[in-house]
């Protein structure tokens, strides 16, 4: 799965299926779980992660300050939430290998958005109930104070394209132990009446005028194109167990879009924003919402790279909208695969333009300033020797034209070029949509974390690249083909987070 259009792949199960064991209890529905907190399944999965993490060589490509699991595969970030002084991050995780499969929800928390603590796996496939994967979803704190997750449950023997259900899990105060009420599913496809929704998955919760709503991705014609949709549902009560189908919130205007995954829908700076993963680069739409329909006024790309997919977001007590994407495109067979982008803060300005920047907390990782430029006139270029492939580069080229940065230069390797010329910014040869006038300054904020490079250009364009990094000594070069380019800013070496 993981962003590729394919019917749900089948994996040979390495689990042994137990009997369907419903707990008989007089407790309220949520406490009567299907195998309440399956500690066996979780212990087995975590033992597998631990064994794999011990085997991880010190791999110079493995990111050191981007969030990733202890070992093995990850894809989408799921249900990020701030609760009791911690940011919690869940994520699609295969604890049994470094490829996609056996979807669980990994879990970690952070006090500062920078350093993360791994926690026990949160959600596991309830094999005894015929569940094969726990797919992506969201989390919230319900009106009664109970933490809940809503996720897509995929059954063994069924393809996720044809059949899926949306399930609820109820957590403890620390968000560590989760139970799946026997009253699941919370939403089933009978809600749609005669309409068949294919690839029905990835619930995202939001509140509008005091009511709880969900959006879910999918398509209306078995992925043949032209009918990629985001559907809208309204909660009938505060348990979040009972829902009604409102209708189609959004149909993709491009007939080439076969399906929509991981919709995020939220209010930001007085506008409504829809973010979708349509099996190609992640798109956003900014517009208005009336409780039923979304009308889009502007659209663009969240990140101008194929290495970024399936983002998810939350708000925090500082009033920020924070978003993380899944970074993909790493070489297989390394015992790990996938990480998250840095948390990005989103803002929409008065002209309805989207701005994105890495959260300012990231500056806590600065270990040493290795270069500073104050009105440096770039004539023949400036080389900076680097001892570590963990860097933060924040530079403004006063006149942006015909100037840039080369990263990872070794004797044998020309490196990765970030270059602006004639109105075009290119990263590794790939053109971005950033638009600048000939005399506009170019601000590049670049995070290099071994094989992951995140480029933020003028706060508007983000480009995430997976690029092979030299293990250690390499050079970084600032250069200009124009005689007059003046540069200001700094380069820092960064610490790792584990
Ligand atoms: C996106 C996706 C989601 C799905 C999950 C499965 O990458 O395909 O639609 O829930 O991954 O891991």
Boltz pocket constraint, residues with backbone or C-beta under 6 A from the ligand:
constraints:
  - pocket:
      binder: B
      contacts: [[A, 1], [A, 2], [A, 3], [A, 4], [A, 75], [A, 76], [A, 92], [A, 103], [A, 134], [A, 135], [A, 136], [A, 152], [A, 201], [A, 202], [A, 261], [A, 262], [A, 277], [A, 309], [A, 310]]
      max_distance: 6.0
